[in-house]
Amino acid sequence: MSLATQPSGTAQRLDLLTEILMPRPLYATVMSHVVRKLTSYYVTGETAERKAFGMLAGRPRGGAFEVTAVAPLLLNLRHDGQHAADMDEIVDAHAIPSQTPNEQRGWIAHPQELLAFARLCDEHDWTMFGNYHTHRVAWPHDPRRDTCTALDRVLADGTGQWVFIVSAVDLHQPTLRAFYEGDNRREASVRLLPELRSAAL
């Protein structure tokens, strides 16, 4: 779940993107965050739970959009008293039953973390355009878990954000896909930079 929305002055229509470019060091930041959280290694003060959530910023590059910064988030307010009841209602109405209990599903970002990242974006003229989270439990009808769920779509609707799904069903081979406002019909390809090329023999 993201509380950030698309700035009205964004020159490029984010909803029309078909390709998102991600430098490999930033891809590594996302994946290391995912592996750390799913193997239960937590930093001081972090919400101790086996899920990763973070924000992404970027800028136009040709006809594509390039990720310029990643912010792994530490605090999940989903369990805070004033937010828990609202999230429980949404999850109970839209989530598919899974291994993870409903009361542990969902993420609400801490405003201070969002504000700090927004300030960084303002300093560099970047657009906070997306967020990422993990799917780690295979479902019989969806063994890869690399697309958005009905709950993801409800939480992303109207945010102007790209939702990046990190499929961590197999931590040795995670995958990353991006969908506008959690709509699986509106996917942009994610291309890693620099591209690895086979050396000529």
N, C-alpha and C positions, 0 to 999 in steps of 0.2 A: 504494500500500500504506500502510495506516495502522496505527500501533502503539497508538492510543488506543482505549479502549472506553467504552461508555456507563456513566456512574456509576449505581450501584444505586439511589441516592436520587432519580433523575430522576422528577418528579411526572407528567410527560406521557409516555405510551408512544411513543417515537420511531418504533418500527416500524409504528405505526398512522397516521402523518402522511400527509395527502393534499395539503397545500399548505405550501410554504416561501416565506416573504417575504424578499426581499433588497433593502435600500436601494441605490439606484443608485450612490452613492459606493463601496460595498463591491463591487458588481458591476464597477465601473470598475477597482478595485484588482486583482481577479482577471484581467480582460481585459488590463490593461496589463502585468501579470506575464507572461501568456501571449505577448503580442506581443513583449515585450522578449526573452524567452528564445528564441522561435522565429526572431527576427531576429538572434540571436547577440550581444546586448548583455548583458554580464555584469558584476556588481558584484565588487569586490575580495573574494577568498576564496570566491566562489561556485563550485559545481560547474559547469564549462563544458560544458553539453550542451543540445541543443535540445528541452527538455521542461520543463514547469512543474508543480510539485506544491505544494499548500498545505493548510492546515487551516482549518476554519470552526467558529465557536462561535455559540450563540444562546440564545434563551429563548422560552417559550410566549407566544403572543399570540392570545388567543381560542382558536379551534380549530386555529390554524396554529402554525408555529414561525418566529420571526424571526431572521435572521442578524444578529448584533451585532458580530462581529469576524472578520477574515480575516487569516491569517498565511501569506504566501508564504514557503516554505522555501528555504533556500540550499544546504544540504549534502545530498548523496545518498551514503549509505554502501553503496549497492549494489555499488560497485566495490572496497570495502575487502576485504582478503584474507579476513578471518574470515566475511564475509557473502556474498561472491561465489559460492562453491561451492553454498551452500544455495539462493540465488536462481536460479542456473543450472539446478539440478535442477527447480525449480518451473516456470520458464519453458520449458525443453525439454519438459516433460510436458504443458503446457497451452496454450502460445501458438500462434497461427496464424502461419505464416511471413509475414514482411512485409519492407518495405524496410529497417527498422531491424534490425540483427543481434541475435540473442537475448541475447548477452552485454552489450548496451547497454540492454536493456529491464528495467523495474521501478524502483521507488524504495523506499529504506529511510531513513526520517527519522532525523536525528541526535537522540539522547535529550536533549541540552541545548536544542535548539530546541523540542522537544515540552514539556519541563519549563517553559521560560520562558512558553510560551503557556498551559499548564495553570495556572500561577501567576496569570497575568492573568485567566483565567476564574474562578479561586477568589475573587480580589479583587472581582469584579463579579457573582458568583453566576450566571455563564453556564455553559452545558453545551457541551463540545467534542463536537460531534455529527457532523462530517463532514469529508471531504477532497475536493480537486479535483485532476484531472490532465488532460492534453491527449491528444487523438487527432489526429494531423495528416496521416496517410497514408490516402488513399482506397483501399478495397479493391473489387474487381469486384462482390462480393456485398453490400457495405456501403459505398456511395460517400459517405454523410454522416458515418459514424463517430461517431454521437452517442449510442450505447448502450454498455453494458458488454460486454466480451469474456469468454470463458471464463476467461482468466487473471485479469481484474479480479474475477470472482466468487470464484475460489479464494482470492485474496489478501484479500478483504473478508469472507469467510464467518466468522461468529461474532464480528465486531468490534463489532456494534451501531452501526456508522457508516453514514451516507449517503454514497454515492460520487457526486460531481458530475463529469460528463463535459463538458469543454469541447471541442466539435468545432471544430478549427482547420484543417480541410481548406481552407477559404476564410477567410483571415485578415481579409478585408474584411467578412465576415458570419459571425462565430463564433456558436455557439449553446451553451446551457447546460441540461443536464437532470440530474435527481437520481434515484438508485435506491438502495433500502435494501439494504445489504450486497452491492451489485453485481448484484442480481437484477432483470433487465429487466421482470419481471412485477409489480414492486413500486415503481412510479414515483410521485413526488409532483410536482405542478406547481410551477414556480418563478415567482413573481410579483414583478416589480420595483416598488419604491416610491420616490418617489411615482409613481403611474401617470400617464402623459402623456395628457392629454385634449385633443381638438381644440377650439379656440375657436369659439364660435358666431358665425356671420356676421350 
